[in-house]
Amino acid sequence: MVQQASGVAIRDRLAGLTPQDDEVLRLVGGHLGSLAATDLGRYSRAGFERTNDTWAARKQDLTRQSSSRWAGALTKGTHDQYALARRSQFAYRDKLADGVRMLLHRLSLTVGEKGTKGKPGGYRSQTEWFNKSRRLHILKARLAAVEDDIATGRVHVVRGGKKLARSRHHLAAAQLTETGWHERWEAARWFLSADGESGKRFGNETIRVTPDGDVSIKLPKPLQYLANAPHGRYVLSARVTFPYRGAEWADRITANRAVAYEIHLDVLKGRWHLTASWKRSAIQAIPLEAARAGGLIGVDTNADHFAAYRLDTHGNPVGNPHQFTYDLTGSADHRDAQMRHALSQLLRWATRTGVAAIAVEDLDFSNAKTREKFGRKKRFRHLIHGIPTAKVKARLVNMAAEHGLTLIAVDAAYTTKWGAEHWKTPLTNSRRAMTRHDAAGIAIGRRALGHPIRRRTKPPRHHQSDGGGHRTVQAESGTPGREGLRRTRNGTSPQRAATGRAVTAENQRAQDRSGHATEHESWQQDSLPLSF
């Protein structure tokens, strides 16, 4: 089983803001953003010299320049950003270490030496070997620097993003003007977010949204002269409605349950938006047997589509395969929308079929993404990078929980190979076109149900009748001879039986011809094959 869903986020536009509202939001965001940058730099340079006393001192300094609630939001944001940077630091170290190990392995082999299963061979030429030896020194230097930062607790964070910061030196390539870049840079460094507090009015005292949609902000102390409401608050002219999940949001704030809010500006469109988010309640885990009871859907994740197949409780494919495509090129927003749309289609189909679970592969390409392992296989590396495994699992967990579906993660070993070998050809006909990805969905589903993927050995095709044994019989796991050939009714092996009509499994005469006994007599297939 995979992890539970983590949270929900909804967004609505702050339409109808006055010029004064826009000015107040910009002043508050800029003031709090400068405090957040100062606090993050102070916290990042502190190394491991962090105690409750240092945290209290930081919060007191921020409180004097804002308020106690804004100080709490700023310090929490600093801690979250530092923790994210540390996780990325460890991931980068592991990636560099994998690259160094692979380079050392391939450089230790002779030029042109072939690789073994699971490990690549030597480099193709002496020139490539020399270039890779130079790259080894570069990776070792980077690894040493990262390990030094990890040992001292330092992180390198840019508020606003390194990508946007670097584009300042390449405005033409980024298709930006200097003024446009400054607008984006300032908006990215603003701080207008506050975590919720359960038990407080409407779940948040810093940024408060009433059930009627009125939005008010607690102003920092230096800006309280701008207040248009009691207690140093500023009420915006815009109202929010949250068309999506608005009822769920209203239930939470009416019960004074915590809701976090963030206000941000879309510089390109000149629009302000408000995002509300909250943690989901703990989901009751169900036993694996209950999830399997009504069958499930096996999903094979690929670089451009999901291949899904429904299976019953016995592991038999039901109906036809379904494919849900997506395009992961373009901007991050486009990719996210494409992924969300494909998953929504998948979950709606799963809900219509009545299954209780979806089986997915537990994929992790962290070790396979390094270019040191696959060398010049750029197409394969791009394919691996194109499969959004982490995003799929994280988003699928959240979205499946809303549809009441359970996720089952299975080992991905040999699912595509065995699926294509044992299920693609038998299910392909004039009305159904099967791909190896569709067959992989069957293999994933059967593994989640606890059934073997591989079918019994196919008998020799010395003719099209059943002389080689019934090809559709399935034996239970552990039955002696289940992978062998089926015996005929008289107990003789098909290979040793004499040729002619006598070898066709007791003359079944299944050729739709008149005068044959099979048209007037009942016939029942034997039970599971006997062992001899």
C-alpha positions in Angstrom: 0.0 0.0 0.0 1.2 3.6 -0.6 1.2 6.5 1.7 -1.9 8.4 2.5 -3.0 11.7 1.0 -1.4 14.8 2.5 -3.5 17.8 1.8 -5.9 19.9 -0.3 -5.3 23.2 -2.1 -7.9 25.4 -3.9 -7.5 28.8 -5.6 -9.7 31.7 -6.5 -9.1 35.1 -8.1 -9.2 38.3 -6.1 -11.3 40.1 -8.7 -12.4 43.7 -8.3 -9.5 45.1 -6.3 -9.1 48.8 -6.1 -5.8 50.6 -6.8 -5.5 51.1 -3.0 -5.9 47.4 -2.4 -3.2 46.7 -4.9 -0.8 49.2 -3.3 -1.4 47.8 0.2 -0.8 44.2 -1.0 2.5 45.3 -2.7 3.7 47.2 0.4 2.8 44.3 2.8 4.4 41.7 0.5 7.6 43.7 0.0 8.0 44.5 3.7 7.4 40.9 4.8 9.5 39.5 2.0 12.6 41.5 3.1 12.1 40.2 6.6 11.8 36.6 5.3 15.0 37.0 3.2 16.9 38.4 6.2 15.7 35.6 8.5 16.5 32.9 6.0 20.0 34.2 5.5 20.6 34.4 9.2 19.2 30.9 9.8 21.2 29.3 6.9 24.5 30.7 8.0 24.0 29.5 11.6 25.0 26.0 10.8 24.2 23.6 13.6 24.2 26.4 16.2 20.4 26.5 16.5 18.6 26.2 19.8 15.2 27.3 21.2 16.9 30.4 22.5 18.2 31.4 19.0 14.7 30.8 17.6 13.1 32.9 20.3 15.6 35.7 19.6 14.8 35.6 15.9 11.1 35.7 16.5 11.4 38.7 18.9 13.3 40.6 16.3 10.7 39.9 13.7 7.8 40.7 16.0 9.2 44.2 16.6 9.1 44.8 12.8 5.8 43.0 12.0 3.6 41.2 14.6 3.8 38.1 16.7 1.6 36.1 14.2 3.6 37.3 11.2 6.8 36.4 13.0 5.6 32.9 13.6 4.6 32.6 9.9 8.0 33.9 8.8 10.1 31.6 11.1 8.0 28.6 10.0 8.5 29.5 6.4 12.3 29.8 7.0 12.4 26.4 8.7 10.4 24.7 5.9 12.6 26.2 3.1 15.7 25.2 5.0 14.4 21.6 5.4 13.6 21.5 1.7 17.0 22.7 0.8 18.6 20.1 3.0 16.6 17.3 1.4 17.7 18.5 -2.0 21.3 18.7 -0.8 21.2 15.1 0.3 19.6 14.0 -3.0 22.3 16.0 -5.0 25.0 14.3 -3.0 23.6 10.8 -3.7 23.4 11.7 -7.4 27.0 12.8 -7.5 28.1 9.7 -5.6 26.3 7.4 -8.1 28.0 9.2 -10.9 31.5 8.9 -9.4 31.0 5.2 -8.7 29.9 4.6 -12.3 32.8 6.6 -13.7 35.3 4.7 -11.6 33.8 1.4 -12.7 33.8 2.2 -16.4 37.3 3.8 -16.3 38.7 0.7 -14.6 37.7 -1.4 -17.7 39.7 -1.6 -20.9 38.6 0.5 -23.9 35.9 -1.4 -25.8 35.3 -4.0 -23.2 31.7 -5.3 -23.2 29.5 -4.9 -20.2 27.6 -7.5 -18.2 24.0 -7.7 -17.2 23.2 -4.7 -15.1 26.6 -3.0 -15.6 27.9 -1.1 -18.6 31.2 -1.9 -20.2 34.2 0.2 -21.0 34.3 3.3 -23.1 34.3 3.1 -26.9 37.5 5.1 -27.5 40.5 6.5 -25.8 39.2 10.0 -26.4 36.0 9.2 -24.6 37.9 7.6 -21.8 40.1 10.7 -21.4 37.0 13.1 -21.3 35.3 10.9 -18.7 38.4 10.9 -16.6 38.3 14.7 -16.6 34.6 14.6 -15.7 35.5 12.3 -12.8 37.6 15.1 -11.2 34.8 17.6 -11.7 32.3 15.4 -10.0 34.6 14.6 -7.2 35.2 18.4 -6.6 31.4 19.0 -6.5 30.9 16.0 -4.2 33.5 17.3 -1.8 31.9 20.8 -1.7 28.4 19.3 -1.1 29.7 17.0 1.7 31.4 20.0 3.3 28.1 21.9 3.3 26.3 19.0 4.7 28.8 18.5 7.5 28.6 22.2 8.5 24.8 22.6 8.0 25.0 25.2 5.3 22.5 25.5 2.5 22.4 27.7 -0.6 19.0 29.1 -1.2 17.8 32.0 -3.5 14.5 33.5 -2.5 12.7 34.0 -5.8 14.5 31.0 -7.5 17.9 30.4 -9.0 16.4 30.1 -12.5 14.8 33.6 -12.4 18.0 35.0 -10.8 20.2 33.6 -13.6 17.9 34.9 -16.3 18.8 38.4 -15.3 22.0 37.9 -17.3 20.2 36.4 -20.3 17.2 38.7 -20.8 17.1 38.1 -24.5 17.1 34.4 -24.2 14.4 34.6 -21.5 12.4 37.0 -23.7 12.2 39.5 -20.9 12.9 43.2 -20.6 14.8 44.6 -17.6 11.6 46.2 -16.2 9.7 42.9 -16.7 12.4 40.9 -15.0 12.3 43.3 -12.0 8.6 42.9 -11.7 8.8 39.1 -11.6 11.8 39.2 -9.2 10.0 41.4 -6.7 6.7 39.4 -6.9 8.6 36.1 -6.4 10.3 37.4 -3.3 7.2 38.7 -1.6 5.8 37.0 1.5 2.0 36.9 1.9 1.2 33.5 3.4 0.0 32.4 6.8 -0.7 29.0 8.3 -4.0 28.3 10.0 -4.8 27.9 13.6 -7.5 25.5 14.8 -9.8 27.1 17.3 -9.3 30.6 16.0 -12.0 32.6 14.2 -12.5 31.1 10.8 -9.3 29.1 11.2 -6.8 31.9 10.6 -6.2 35.1 12.4 -3.4 36.5 10.1 -5.2 36.2 6.7 -8.9 35.8 7.5 -11.6 34.8 5.0 -15.2 34.8 6.2 -17.9 32.4 4.9 -19.3 35.3 2.8 -15.9 35.7 1.0 -14.6 38.8 2.7 -10.7 38.8 2.9 -8.9 40.8 5.6 -5.2 41.0 6.4 -3.4 41.7 9.7 -1.1 44.6 8.8 2.5 44.7 10.2 3.2 47.3 12.7 5.1 49.7 10.4 2.1 49.6 8.0 -0.9 49.8 10.4 -1.6 53.4 9.4 -3.1 51.8 6.2 -5.8 49.9 8.2 -9.4 50.4 7.3 -10.8 48.1 10.0 -10.3 47.7 13.8 -7.3 46.0 15.3 -4.9 47.0 12.6 -6.6 45.0 9.8 -7.2 45.8 6.2 -10.3 44.4 4.4 -9.9 44.0 0.6 -12.7 45.0 -1.8 -12.6 41.6 -3.6 -14.6 38.6 -2.5 -13.7 34.9 -3.0 -16.1 32.1 -3.7 -13.9 29.0 -4.3 -16.1 27.3 -6.9 -14.1 24.1 -6.5 -14.6 22.4 -3.1 -16.1 25.6 -1.7 -18.5 23.6 0.4 -15.7 21.6 2.0 -13.8 24.9 2.7 -16.9 26.5 4.2 -17.4 23.6 6.5 -13.9 23.9 7.8 -13.9 27.7 8.5 -17.4 27.5 10.0 -16.0 25.0 12.5 -13.0 27.2 13.1 -10.6 24.5 11.8 -7.2 25.5 10.5 -6.9 26.8 6.9 -3.7 28.2 5.4 -3.8 31.1 2.9 -1.4 32.5 0.4 -1.9 35.6 -1.7 0.2 35.9 -4.9 0.4 38.0 -8.0 0.4 36.7 -11.6 2.7 39.3 -13.1 2.0 38.4 -16.7 -1.8 38.7 -16.4 -1.8 41.3 -13.6 -4.1 39.2 -11.5 -4.1 38.6 -7.7 -5.0 35.1 -6.5 -5.8 33.6 -3.1 -4.9 29.9 -2.4 -6.5 28.1 0.5 -5.0 24.8 1.7 -5.5 22.4 4.6 -4.4 18.9 5.7 -6.7 16.0 5.0 -8.1 14.0 7.8 -6.5 10.6 8.5 -7.7 8.0 6.1 -8.8 4.7 7.5 -6.6 2.0 5.9 -8.4 -1.0 4.6 -7.1 -4.6 4.6 -5.5 -5.8 1.3 -8.0 -8.5 1.0 -10.9 -6.0 1.1 -9.2 -3.9 -1.6 -8.8 -6.9 -3.8 -12.4 -8.2 -3.3 -14.0 -6.4 -6.2 -11.1 -6.7 -8.6 -8.9 -3.8 -9.5 -7.3 -1.7 -12.3 -3.6 -2.2 -13.2 -1.9 1.0 -14.4 1.3 1.1 -16.4 3.0 4.5 -16.2 4.8 5.7 -19.4 6.4 8.9 -20.6 3.2 10.1 -22.5 0.2 8.0 -21.3 -1.2 5.7 -18.6 -2.1 2.2 -19.9 -4.9 0.8 -17.7 -6.7 -2.6 -17.7 -9.4 -3.9 -15.4 -9.0 -7.3 -13.8 -11.5 -9.4 -11.8 -10.7 -11.1 -8.5 -9.3 -14.1 -10.4 -6.8 -12.0 -12.4 -8.7 -12.3 -15.7 -8.7 -9.2 -17.9 -12.2 -7.6 -18.3 -13.2 -5.6 -21.3 -10.7 -3.6 -23.4 -7.6 -1.6 -22.4 -7.8 2.1 -21.8 -5.2 4.7 -22.4 -5.1 8.2 -20.9 -2.6 10.4 -22.7 -0.8 13.5 -21.5 1.8 15.9 -22.9 4.7 16.8 -20.6 6.3 19.4 -22.8 6.1 23.1 -22.2 5.8 25.1 -19.0 5.4 23.6 -15.5 1.8 24.8 -15.3 1.0 23.0 -18.6 2.6 19.8 -17.5 0.8 19.9 -14.2 -2.6 20.5 -15.9 -2.0 17.6 -18.3 -1.1 15.3 -15.5 -4.1 16.3 -13.5 -6.5 15.9 -16.5 -5.2 12.4 -17.3 -5.4 11.2 -13.6 -8.9 12.6 -13.4 -10.0 10.6 -16.4 -8.4 7.5 -15.0 -10.1 7.9 -11.6 -13.5 8.7 -13.1 -13.3 5.5 -15.2 -12.2 3.5 -12.1 -15.2 4.8 -10.2 -17.6 3.8 -13.0 -16.3 0.3 -13.1 -16.9 -0.2 -9.4 -13.5 -1.4 -8.4 -12.1 -0.4 -5.0 -8.3 -0.3 -5.8 -5.8 0.8 -8.4 -2.5 -1.0 -8.7 0.6 1.1 -9.8 4.3 0.4 -10.1 6.6 1.4 -7.3 9.0 3.0 -9.7 12.2 4.9 -8.7 14.6 5.9 -11.5 17.0 7.9 -9.2 19.9 5.6 -9.9 19.1 5.2 -13.6 18.9 8.9 -14.5 22.6 9.5 -14.2 24.2 9.9 -17.7 27.4 8.1 -16.4 25.6 4.8 -16.5 24.0 4.9 -19.9 26.5 7.1 -21.7 25.4 8.0 -25.2 21.9 6.5 -24.9 20.3 10.0 -24.8 16.9 8.8 -26.0 16.7 6.3 -23.1 17.8 8.9 -20.6 15.3 11.3 -21.9 12.6 8.6 -21.7 13.5 7.9 -18.1 13.4 11.6 -17.2 10.1 12.0 -19.0 8.3 9.5 -16.7 7.1 11.6 -13.8 7.1 8.8 -11.2 7.3 11.0 -8.0 4.7 13.5 -9.2 2.3 10.7 -10.3 2.4 8.9 -6.9 2.1 12.1 -4.9 -0.9 13.5 -7.0 -2.5 10.1 -7.4 -2.6 9.5 -3.7 -4.4 12.8 -3.1 -6.8 12.4 -5.9 -7.6 8.8 -5.3 -8.5 9.5 -1.7 -11.2 11.9 -2.9 -12.8 9.1 -5.0 -12.7 6.6 -2.2 -10.1 4.4 -4.0 -7.2 2.5 -2.5 -3.7 2.4 -4.1 -1.6 -0.7 -4.2 2.1 -0.3 -5.1 3.8 -3.4 -6.5 7.3 -4.3 -7.7 7.8 -3.2 -11.3 10.3 -6.0 -12.1 9.6 -7.8 -15.4 6.0 -6.4 -15.7 6.5 -5.1 -19.2 8.5 -8.1 -20.4 6.3 -10.8 -19.0 3.1 -8.9 -19.8 4.1 -8.7 -23.5 5.2 -12.3 -23.5 2.2 -13.9 -21.9 -0.8 -11.5 -22.4 -0.3 -9.4 -25.5 -0.7 -12.1 -28.1 -3.6 -14.0 -26.6 -5.7 -10.9 -26.1 -5.0 -9.4 -29.6 -7.8 -9.9 -32.1 -9.5 -8.0 -35.0 -11.5 -5.9 -32.5 -8.8 -5.3 -29.9 -5.4 -3.8 -30.5 -3.0 -4.6 -27.6 0.3 -2.9 -26.9 3.0 -4.1 -24.6 2.0 -1.3 -22.2 -1.6 -2.6 -22.0 -0.2 -6.0 -21.3 2.0 -4.5 -18.6 -1.1 -3.1 -16.9 -2.4 -6.7 -16.7 0.8 -7.9 -15.2 0.8 -5.1 -12.6 -2.8 -5.9 -11.7 -2.2 -9.7 -11.4 0.8 -9.0 -9.1 -1.3 -6.8 -6.9 -3.9 -9.5 -6.7 -1.3 -12.1 -5.7 -1.6 -14.1 -8.9 1.5 -15.1 -11.0 2.0 -13.1 -14.2 3.3 -15.9 -16.4 0.9 -18.4 -17.9 1.6 -22.1 -18.4 4.1 -23.3 -21.1 2.5 -23.2 -24.5 2.4 -26.7 -26.2 4.0 -27.4 -29.6 2.0 -26.2 -32.5 2.1 -29.4 -34.6 -1.5 -28.7 -35.7 -4.3 -26.4 -34.8 -6.3 -28.9 -32.7 -5.7 -29.9 -29.2 -3.2 -32.6 -29.8 -0.6 -30.6 -27.9 -3.0 -30.1 -24.9 -5.6 -27.5 -24.0 -3.8 -24.2 -24.1 -6.4 -22.4 -21.9 -6.2 -24.6 -18.8 -4.8 -22.9 -15.8 -3.4 -24.9 -12.8 -3.3 -23.7 -9.3 0.0 -22.7 -7.8 1.9 -25.7 -6.5 0.2 -28.3 -8.7 2.8 -30.8 -10.0 3.3 -30.5 -13.7 1.5 -27.2 -14.0 4.2 -25.9 -16.3 4.2 -29.0 -18.4 2.0 -30.3 -21.3 -1.5 -31.6 -20.7 -2.1 -35.3 -21.0 -4.8 -36.8 -23.2 -7.8 -38.6 -21.7 -6.3 -42.0 -22.0 -3.2 -40.9 -20.0 -0.7 -40.8 -22.8 1.6 -37.9 -23.5 0.7 -36.0 -26.7 4.3 -36.3 -27.9 4.2 -40.1 -27.7 0.7 -40.6 -29.1 0.3 -41.8 -32.6 -0.5 -39.4 -35.3 -4.0 -39.3 -36.7 -7.5 -38.8 -35.3 -6.7 -40.7 -32.1 -4.4 -37.9 -30.8 -7.1 -35.1 -30.9 -8.0 -35.5 -27.2 -10.5 -38.4 -27.7 -11.8 -37.3 -31.0 -13.6 -34.1 -29.9 -14.6 -33.5 -33.6 -15.1 -29.8 -33.0 -15.3 -28.9 -36.7 -19.1 -28.0 -37.0 -19.8 -31.0 -39.3 -23.0 -32.9 -39.2 -23.1 -36.6 -38.2 -20.5 -36.2 -35.5 -21.2 -37.4 -32.0 -20.2 -34.1 -30.4 -23.3 -32.4 -31.8 -25.6 -34.7 -29.8 -23.5 -35.7 -26.8 -22.4 -33.6 -23.8 -18.7 -33.3 -23.2 -17.0 -32.1 -20.0 -13.4 -31.1 -19.7 -11.3 -33.0 -17.2 -10.2 -31.3 -14.0 -6.6 -30.2 -13.3 -3.9 -32.3 -15.0 -2.7 -35.4 -13.1 0.9 -36.0 -12.3 2.6 -39.1 -13.6 
